[in-house]
Structures are given as structure tokens and as C-alpha cells.
């Protein structure tokens, strides 16, 4: 059986406060986007794991797909499996690729082995893997709080918009990004901002990581500027970076952002430019 774990973008991100456990409380809107990996499982005589596509610098035992399988195995009997993960979502990009792979592994095994685990229980299990893993269980737009693990459904559709995702050849460490941010209460609620027209988001919606990340990695800030110059109605870094996305309406063609393509590929470490068209998102069950 095969499935296709998708990425997400953050529409705004406010770092609200530091928690006693060392983590941070945030506010953000998670929105699923059709940039996808591929994940396949089949029964086998012995367990095996193979990862192809974009290289992941980690041993198989540390891959979140394997961790998700082992987590499920601790509660349910699983047969030996052959697992193949094809990576197309860039890592270290703020796109949630690893978290999505883990969540989709839980859902895939649930369906493949007919375990009948309800979505609520899958979300609980996913939360043990990573803060944003539970989002990908239902995979619908949500207003997220806590560490990014408490969800409130939002009515939001970006159907028809073009999405340009730029992943420069720069890695931004999430702990480093948090260390550079001073938590504060947002001036306006993201739940209210996303109700306004998308072309008004530019002046109202912020990602608190951008100021410090752009200061340390000016190329990432330049990419956001280039997206606006290319005609994006809204552009932002996703999560703690390093990817930056732009929303275009009407959707334009990739040549319209050729300046960005040159900017990224002329950098010391080349990145990726990805162009997608957004569809109607699923509704939360």
C-alpha cells in the first residue's frame, strides 16, 4: 500500500511565551500544500527500510517513519514490513516533511493492517513523535497553539492560488531560531487576520522568526523581497525556515520568478524552486 505525505506552510507564526519545560508556546495557522513524498509498505519476511530521493543525513533507526512504526508496534502486533520512503519535500525547510512522513505512516499502517484506530488516538500517538505531527493526521487548515499541537479548525481555502516555494541551500536550526527570538504577545490574532483578504495579509501577518533569521542569513530575506517583486500577494518564511513561499493570484508561470531562480542557484549552496497550484483543502472531520 502506498500513500503520499504532503507538506505544510505556516500562515503567520507568533512565538508567544517560553514554557517551564523549555519549549515555547506559539500561535500559527497550518495549511496543507500539495508538495509530497511517497511512502510504501508491504508485508515481508523480515523488516527492511529504504529511503531514496532527497538524501536524509540520519540512520534508519532515527527516521521518523521508523519511529512511528515502532511506536505503533508497542501497542499493536505488526508483521515484518518492507518500507520505502521517497523524499521530495526538502528537509530543514519549515515544511514539516519529516512530521508528515511519521503521521502518514501511522495512518497507512492503520489502513493497511485494518487496525481501526480512531483519528483522536492517532493524534495522541503522533504527538509523542513531534509537536506538529498530529496536524497531518486530519491534514486540514487549523489555528495551532501550545507547542503547535493544539488545534482549532479554521474556515480557509486558498484554492486557485499559485504557490512558489523557495528552499535555499541554507539550513536553519530550529533550536537556534528559537534562541534568537524574544517571545511576546501578538498585536492581533491570527484567527482574525486570516479572515481578511489575502492581499491584506502582507501588512498584518508576521512570522516572528523572520527578523533574526533574515539578519543572520540575508539571502533568505532577499528571497522574500524577490517574491513580492515578482507579484506575490503574500510571502513569508515557513516555520523557522529556511524555505520561503509566495502566494500568487492569478497563478503565474515559473518564468515570472526567474529572478528568484537565479538568486537561489547562484548562491554558494544551490537550493530549489518549486511551483504548485493550490486546491480546495479537506474539511476537518
C-alpha positions in Angstrom: 0.0 0.0 0.0 1.2 3.5 -0.8 0.4 7.0 0.4 1.7 10.5 -0.3 2.7 12.6 2.7 2.3 16.3 2.0 4.0 19.4 3.2 2.5 22.3 5.1 3.2 26.0 5.3 2.8 28.4 8.2 0.5 31.3 7.6 2.0 33.7 10.3 3.8 32.5 13.4 3.9 34.2 16.7 6.2 33.0 19.5 4.1 33.9 22.5 5.9 32.6 25.6 8.6 30.3 26.9 7.3 27.3 28.8 8.7 25.8 32.1 9.7 22.7 30.1 12.0 24.7 27.9 9.7 24.7 24.9 7.7 27.7 23.5 4.0 28.4 23.2 3.2 29.6 19.7 0.3 30.7 17.5 0.2 29.8 13.9 -2.0 28.6 11.1 -1.0 25.3 9.5 -2.1 25.0 5.9 -1.5 21.7 3.9 0.1 22.1 0.4 0.5 19.5 -2.4 4.3 19.1 -2.2 4.6 15.4 -1.5 6.8 12.5 -0.5 5.8 8.9 -1.3 5.6 6.1 1.3 5.0 2.4 0.6 4.7 -0.6 2.9 4.3 -4.2 2.2 4.5 -7.4 4.2 7.9 -9.2 4.0 9.8 -12.0 5.6 11.9 -9.5 7.6 11.9 -5.8 8.3 13.7 -3.5 5.9 13.7 0.2 5.4 14.9 2.0 2.2 14.9 5.8 1.6 15.5 7.3 -1.8 15.1 10.8 -3.3 16.5 13.7 -1.4 19.2 12.4 1.0 18.4 12.4 4.7 21.5 12.5 6.9 20.3 10.1 9.6 20.5 6.4 10.2 17.3 4.4 9.5 16.6 3.9 13.2 16.3 7.7 13.6 14.0 8.2 10.7 10.6 9.4 11.9 8.9 6.8 9.7 10.6 4.0 11.6 9.9 5.7 14.9 6.2 5.9 14.0 6.2 2.2 13.1 7.9 1.3 16.4 5.5 3.4 18.4 2.6 1.6 16.8 4.3 -1.7 17.3 4.5 -1.1 21.0 0.7 -1.1 21.2 -0.4 -3.4 18.3 1.0 -6.5 16.7 2.7 -5.7 13.4 4.0 -8.2 10.9 7.5 -7.7 9.4 7.3 -4.9 6.9 9.3 -3.7 3.9 9.2 0.1 3.9 10.2 2.5 1.2 10.2 6.3 1.6 10.8 8.5 -1.4 11.7 12.0 -0.3 10.8 15.0 -2.3 9.9 17.5 0.4 13.2 19.3 1.4 14.4 18.7 4.9 15.2 21.6 7.3 12.8 23.8 5.5 10.0 24.5 7.9 7.7 22.5 5.6 7.0 19.6 8.1 8.2 16.9 5.8 9.5 14.5 8.4 6.5 15.1 10.7 4.2 14.4 7.7 6.0 11.2 6.9 5.6 9.9 10.5 1.9 10.8 10.7 1.1 9.3 7.3 3.0 6.1 8.4 0.6 5.8 11.4 -2.4 6.3 9.0 -1.0 4.0 6.4 -0.4 1.1 8.8 -3.8 1.7 10.4 -5.4 1.2 7.0 -3.1 -1.5 5.7 -3.5 -3.7 8.8 -7.1 -2.7 9.4 -6.4 -1.7 13.0 -9.4 0.6 13.2 -7.6 3.2 15.4 -9.7 6.4 15.6 -8.2 9.7 14.5 -8.2 11.0 18.1 -5.9 8.1 19.2 -3.7 8.6 16.1 -3.3 12.2 17.0 -2.2 11.3 20.6 0.3 8.8 19.2 1.6 11.4 16.7 2.2 13.9 19.4 4.8 11.6 21.0 6.8 11.9 17.8 6.8 15.6 17.2 4.9 18.8 18.0 3.4 19.3 14.6 2.9 15.6 13.7 -0.7 15.5 14.9 -1.7 18.1 12.3 -1.0 15.7 9.5 -3.5 13.1 10.9 -6.5 15.1 9.7 -4.5 17.3 7.4 -6.8 20.3 7.3 -6.2 24.0 7.9 -6.1 24.8 11.7 -5.2 27.5 14.1 -2.5 25.9 16.2 -1.4 26.9 19.7 0.6 25.3 22.6 3.8 23.9 21.1 1.9 23.6 17.8 -0.1 20.6 19.0 -3.4 22.2 20.0 -5.8 22.7 17.0 -8.8 24.7 16.3 -10.4 24.3 12.8 -10.4 27.4 10.6 -12.5 28.0 7.5 -9.9 28.9 4.9 -9.4 28.0 1.3 -6.5 29.1 -1.0 -7.9 27.2 -3.9 -6.8 28.7 -7.2 -3.7 30.5 -5.8 -0.3 29.7 -7.2 2.3 28.7 -4.6 6.0 29.3 -5.2 8.2 27.6 -2.5 11.9 28.5 -2.4 14.3 26.4 -0.4 17.8 27.9 -0.4 20.8 25.8 0.3 20.8 27.1 3.9 19.9 25.1 7.0 18.4 26.9 9.9 18.5 25.0 13.2 15.1 25.2 15.0 16.7 25.5 18.5 18.9 28.2 17.1 15.9 30.1 15.7 14.0 29.9 19.0 17.1 31.1 20.9 17.2 34.3 18.7 13.5 35.2 19.3 12.1 37.2 22.2 8.6 35.8 23.0 5.8 38.4 23.0 2.0 38.6 22.8 0.9 39.3 19.2 -0.7 42.6 18.5 -3.6 40.9 16.5 -5.0 37.4 16.5 -4.1 35.3 13.5 -7.7 33.9 13.6 -8.9 37.3 12.8 -6.2 38.2 10.3 -6.8 35.1 8.1 -10.5 36.2 7.7 -9.3 39.3 5.8 -8.5 39.3 2.1 -5.1 37.6 1.3 -3.8 40.8 -0.3 -4.1 42.5 3.2 -2.0 39.8 5.0 1.2 41.4 3.9 0.7 44.3 6.3 -0.9 42.4 9.2 0.6 38.9 9.4 4.1 38.2 10.7 6.5 35.3 11.3 8.4 36.2 14.5 11.4 34.2 13.3 12.0 36.3 10.3 13.7 39.3 11.9 16.5 37.3 13.5 16.8 34.7 10.7 17.0 37.3 8.0 19.6 39.2 10.0 21.8 36.1 10.1 21.0 34.8 6.7 20.3 37.8 4.4 19.7 35.6 1.3 16.5 34.3 2.9 15.2 37.8 3.4 16.2 38.7 -0.2 14.1 35.8 -1.5 11.0 37.1 0.3 11.6 40.5 -1.3 12.1 38.9 -4.7 8.8 37.1 -4.3 6.9 40.3 -3.7 8.7 42.0 -6.6 7.6 39.0 -8.8 4.0 39.8 -7.9 3.2 37.6 -4.8 0.2 38.9 -2.9 1.7 37.4 0.3 5.1 36.0 1.1 6.6 34.6 4.2 9.2 32.2 5.7 7.5 28.9 6.7 8.1 27.9 10.3 11.7 28.6 11.4 12.9 28.4 7.8 14.8 28.2 5.7 12.1 27.9 3.0 10.1 31.0 1.9 6.8 30.8 0.0 4.8 33.3 -2.1 1.1 33.2 -3.0 0.2 34.4 -6.5 -3.2 35.4 -7.8 -3.8 34.8 -10.6 -1.3 32.0 -10.7 1.7 33.0 -12.8 4.2 30.8 -14.6 7.6 29.9 -13.3 9.4 32.3 -15.7 7.8 35.1 -13.8 10.0 34.2 -10.8 13.1 33.6 -12.9 15.0 36.3 -10.9 14.4 34.2 -7.8 15.6 31.1 -9.6 18.8 32.8 -10.5 19.2 34.2 -7.0 18.9 30.7 -5.4 21.0 28.8 -7.9 23.8 31.4 -7.9 24.2 31.1 -4.2 27.2 29.2 -2.8 25.0 26.2 -2.0 22.2 25.9 -4.5 18.6 25.4 -3.4 15.3 24.5 -5.0 12.4 26.5 -6.6 9.1 24.6 -6.5 5.8 25.8 -8.2 2.4 24.4 -7.2 -1.2 25.2 -7.7 -3.4 25.0 -4.6 -6.7 23.1 -4.5 -9.6 23.0 -2.1 -8.4 21.7 1.3 -10.1 18.8 3.1 -12.5 19.7 5.9 -11.6 18.5 9.4 -13.8 15.6 10.5 
